[in-house]
Structure formats: structure tokens, C-alpha cells
Amino acid sequence: MRGVDKIFAPLLGKPLVSYVLSVFDESPCVQRIVLVLSQRNLDRGRRLVESGRWSKVADVCEGGERRQDSVRAGLDRLTDVQWVIVHDGARPFIDADMIERGLEEARVTGSAVAAVPVTDTVKTAGPDLLVSGTLPRHTLWAAQTPQVFRRDVLADAHDRVTDDVTDDAAMVERLGAAVKLFLGSHRNIKVTTPEDLTVAETLMKSGLDGADR
């Protein structure tokens, strides 16, 4: 992102993360929000929260070296809740319906993850880049956030799984617990490059995700 932290990148004149905060703050399903940031962004994040209109933000805290360390930091500040929703601040197209679907599905199994069907053909290959197989596309889903967990399930996974993982659901899966997928959205993109930011601006301008937030 050319030196700009992606969650503070300007999206139609507002920091990208402000769209995320607004959706969670306005959701009747959400009681409390913890914003987890890198150490260098703590002051900036606190100033943003102080100048914003998000009454449900209860804490702004420092994350850790790994993604899972940052989630654990936020989890430790939510000790008296039953459900936890983990969401990436670089996904500004979260909506209230997705939050509600996640909670509904998580009530069945204790864990639920937003995902979309993979539309590309996926091949496996070794270091030599020779194809070793083609995966059956109808079984493949691309995981997103939000990811919703019963707090005790997520805390147990963080206590017992210490090696690197790419998302919290993978930790829960390693314990043998059921994780349910629910339909996310192909518009629920994660902004990681300047090109992604351009796409996000186009989506916002088109009104597909409610640019009036």
C-alpha cells in the first residue's frame, strides 16, 4: 500500500476502517467493539474513535506479531461475552445481514465462517511448477471474515494451538470442532493493494454497498 496502513487508507475521503466500525456499531446484534491495531497505529486509531460516532467501541488495543496474537489481544478484552465476531478491518463491505447470518449459523455448531464458492480452477504444483493435480472446484470455498465463535470455543483454540495459522477457524478445526460455512459475498473484498483500493472505490461509488455510511 505504498507505506500507508491499509485500514487507514482513504476510501471516498474516510479511513477504510471507519466503514467497518460503522456497520458493527449500527448492528443490533453487536454490543461491544474492540479495535486491535499495530503499536504504531494506536494513537491514530484512538484519535479516530474519539472523533467518530461509534458508541460501542469499548477499547482500542495493541495487537501482536501474528494475526492470531492480535485476535487473542482483542479476545482478552472480551471476557464476559458469549459470542465473538472476528472481522478484518481491511474488509469494508461487511453488512448487517452478513453479521446476522454468521451468528445464526454459529448458534448451531459454535463456529461459523463467511465464505464464497471458488470460481476458478485450482491446481496443485510442486516447487518445479509442474502440475500434480486439479482440485474438485465444487468442494472449494474461499474463507472471508466475519468469523463467529462461541467465546469459550475460540479461547480454547487459542490456548491449545500455538503454531501459525491463517485464520481463527483453522485453529478451531485442528481441535476437531465443527465449523459451519455461511455465504459471504464476492464484494466482501480485502483491501491489500492500491489496485484493491481502486476496486473498493468503484464499488462504493456504485452504491452497491451503501456509500452513504
C-alpha positions as CSV (number, residue, x, y, z in Angstrom):
1,M,0.0,0.0,0.0
2,R,3.0,2.3,-0.6
3,G,3.7,2.9,3.0
4,V,0.0,3.5,4.0
5,D,-1.5,1.1,6.6
6,K,-4.4,-0.4,4.6
7,I,-7.1,0.1,7.2
8,F,-6.4,3.8,7.3
9,A,-6.2,4.2,3.5
10,P,-8.6,6.9,2.4
11,L,-11.8,5.5,0.8
12,L,-14.0,8.2,-0.5
13,G,-12.5,10.6,2.0
14,K,-12.8,8.4,5.1
15,P,-10.4,5.9,6.6
16,L,-11.3,2.5,5.3
17,V,-11.7,1.1,8.8
18,S,-14.4,3.7,9.6
19,Y,-16.8,1.8,7.3
20,V,-16.2,-1.4,9.2
21,L,-16.7,0.4,12.6
22,S,-20.0,1.9,11.4
23,V,-21.5,-1.4,10.3
24,F,-20.7,-3.1,13.6
25,D,-21.7,-0.1,15.7
26,E,-25.1,0.1,13.9
27,S,-25.8,-3.7,14.2
28,P,-28.4,-4.6,16.9
29,C,-26.5,-7.9,17.2
30,V,-23.3,-6.2,18.5
31,Q,-22.9,-5.0,22.0
32,R,-19.2,-4.1,22.2
33,I,-16.4,-3.5,19.8
34,V,-12.6,-3.9,20.4
35,L,-10.4,-2.3,17.7
36,V,-7.0,-4.1,17.6
37,L,-4.1,-2.2,15.9
38,S,-0.4,-2.3,15.5
39,Q,1.6,-0.3,18.0
40,R,2.5,2.4,15.5
41,N,-1.2,2.9,14.8
42,L,-2.6,3.0,18.3
43,D,-2.6,6.8,18.7
44,R,-4.1,7.3,15.3
45,G,-6.8,4.7,16.0
46,R,-7.7,6.3,19.3
47,R,-8.0,9.7,17.8
48,L,-10.3,8.2,15.1
49,V,-12.5,6.6,17.6
50,E,-12.6,9.8,19.8
51,S,-13.7,11.9,16.8
52,G,-16.2,9.4,15.4
53,R,-19.7,8.4,16.3
54,W,-19.2,4.8,17.4
55,S,-20.6,4.4,20.8
56,K,-19.9,0.7,21.0
57,V,-16.2,0.9,20.8
58,A,-15.1,-0.2,24.2
59,D,-11.4,-0.5,23.7
60,V,-8.5,0.2,21.3
61,C,-5.6,-2.1,22.0
62,E,-2.3,-3.2,20.6
63,G,-2.1,-6.4,18.6
64,G,0.7,-8.9,18.3
65,E,3.3,-10.1,15.9
66,R,1.0,-12.6,14.2
67,R,-2.7,-12.4,13.2
68,Q,-3.7,-14.8,15.9
69,D,-1.8,-12.9,18.5
70,S,-3.8,-9.8,17.6
71,V,-7.1,-11.7,17.8
72,R,-6.1,-13.0,21.2
73,A,-5.4,-9.5,22.4
74,G,-8.9,-8.5,21.5
75,L,-10.4,-11.7,22.9
76,D,-8.7,-11.0,26.3
77,R,-10.7,-7.7,26.5
78,L,-14.0,-9.5,26.0
79,T,-14.0,-11.8,29.0
80,D,-17.7,-11.6,29.8
81,V,-19.4,-12.3,26.5
82,Q,-20.8,-15.5,25.0
83,W,-20.2,-14.8,21.3
84,V,-17.2,-13.2,19.5
85,I,-17.2,-11.9,15.9
86,V,-13.7,-11.6,14.3
87,H,-13.5,-9.3,11.3
88,D,-10.7,-7.9,9.3
89,G,-10.6,-4.1,9.3
90,A,-9.5,-4.1,5.7
91,R,-12.8,-5.6,4.5
92,P,-15.1,-2.5,4.3
93,F,-18.0,-4.3,2.6
94,I,-19.3,-6.2,5.6
95,D,-23.0,-5.6,6.2
96,A,-25.6,-6.2,8.9
97,D,-27.1,-9.2,7.1
98,M,-23.8,-11.0,7.0
99,I,-23.3,-10.5,10.7
100,E,-26.8,-11.9,11.4
101,R,-26.3,-14.9,9.2
102,G,-23.0,-15.6,10.9
103,L,-24.5,-15.6,14.4
104,E,-27.4,-17.7,13.3
105,E,-25.1,-20.4,11.8
106,A,-22.7,-20.3,14.8
107,R,-25.5,-21.0,17.2
108,V,-25.8,-24.4,15.6
109,T,-22.1,-25.5,15.7
110,G,-20.4,-22.9,17.9
111,S,-18.3,-21.7,14.9
112,A,-19.2,-20.2,11.6
113,V,-17.2,-18.6,8.8
114,A,-18.2,-16.4,5.9
115,A,-17.0,-17.9,2.6
116,V,-17.8,-17.8,-1.1
117,P,-17.5,-20.7,-3.7
118,V,-14.3,-20.7,-5.6
119,T,-15.0,-20.0,-9.3
120,D,-11.5,-20.6,-10.7
121,T,-10.0,-24.0,-11.4
122,V,-7.4,-24.7,-8.7
123,K,-4.3,-26.8,-9.4
124,T,-1.6,-28.1,-7.1
125,A,2.0,-28.0,-8.1
126,G,5.4,-28.6,-6.6
127,P,8.5,-26.2,-6.5
128,D,9.2,-27.1,-10.1
129,L,5.7,-25.7,-11.0
130,L,4.7,-29.0,-12.6
131,V,1.0,-29.6,-12.0
132,S,0.4,-32.5,-9.7
133,G,-3.4,-32.3,-9.6
134,T,-6.6,-30.4,-10.1
135,L,-8.8,-29.9,-7.1
136,P,-12.6,-30.5,-7.4
137,R,-13.9,-27.0,-7.6
138,H,-17.4,-27.8,-6.2
139,T,-15.8,-28.6,-2.8
140,L,-13.7,-25.4,-2.6
141,W,-14.7,-22.3,-0.7
142,A,-12.7,-19.1,-0.2
143,A,-12.8,-18.1,3.5
144,Q,-13.5,-14.5,4.5
145,T,-14.4,-12.7,7.6
146,P,-16.6,-12.2,9.7
147,Q,-15.8,-15.4,11.6
148,V,-18.2,-16.0,14.5
149,F,-17.4,-18.2,17.5
150,R,-18.7,-19.0,20.9
151,R,-16.1,-17.4,23.1
152,D,-15.2,-20.5,25.0
153,V,-14.5,-22.4,21.8
154,L,-12.3,-19.7,20.4
155,A,-10.4,-19.2,23.7
156,D,-9.7,-22.9,23.9
157,A,-8.4,-22.9,20.4
158,H,-6.1,-20.0,21.1
159,D,-4.8,-21.8,24.3
160,R,-4.1,-25.1,22.6
161,V,-3.0,-24.1,19.0
162,T,0.3,-22.3,19.1
163,D,1.7,-22.7,15.6
164,D,1.0,-20.3,12.8
165,V,-2.4,-20.3,11.2
166,T,-4.1,-18.1,8.5
167,D,-7.4,-17.7,10.3
168,D,-9.1,-18.5,13.6
169,A,-11.3,-21.1,12.0
170,A,-8.2,-23.2,11.2
171,M,-7.4,-23.2,15.0
172,V,-10.8,-24.5,15.8
173,E,-10.7,-27.1,13.0
174,R,-7.5,-28.5,14.5
175,L,-9.2,-29.3,17.7
176,G,-11.8,-31.4,15.8
177,A,-14.6,-29.0,16.4
178,A,-17.3,-28.4,13.7
179,V,-17.0,-25.1,11.7
180,K,-20.0,-24.1,9.5
181,L,-19.7,-22.1,6.4
182,F,-22.2,-19.4,5.6
183,L,-22.5,-17.4,2.4
184,G,-20.3,-14.3,2.3
185,S,-20.1,-12.0,-0.7
186,H,-17.8,-11.6,-3.7
187,R,-18.0,-7.9,-2.9
188,N,-16.6,-8.6,0.6
189,I,-13.1,-7.9,-0.7
190,K,-10.0,-7.5,1.4
191,V,-8.0,-4.3,0.5
192,T,-4.3,-5.2,0.4
193,T,-3.0,-3.4,-2.7
194,P,-3.6,0.0,-4.3
195,E,-5.5,-1.8,-7.0
196,D,-7.9,-3.3,-4.4
197,L,-8.5,0.2,-3.1
198,T,-9.4,1.3,-6.6
199,V,-11.9,-1.5,-6.9
200,A,-13.3,-0.6,-3.4
201,E,-13.8,3.0,-4.5
202,T,-15.7,1.8,-7.6
203,L,-18.0,-0.4,-5.5
204,M,-18.7,2.4,-3.0
205,K,-19.4,4.9,-5.8
206,S,-21.8,2.5,-7.5
207,G,-23.9,2.3,-4.3
208,L,-23.7,-1.4,-4.2
209,D,-22.8,-1.4,-0.5
210,G,-24.4,1.8,0.7
211,A,-21.9,4.5,0.2
212,D,-24.0,6.8,2.5
213,R,-22.5,5.2,5.6
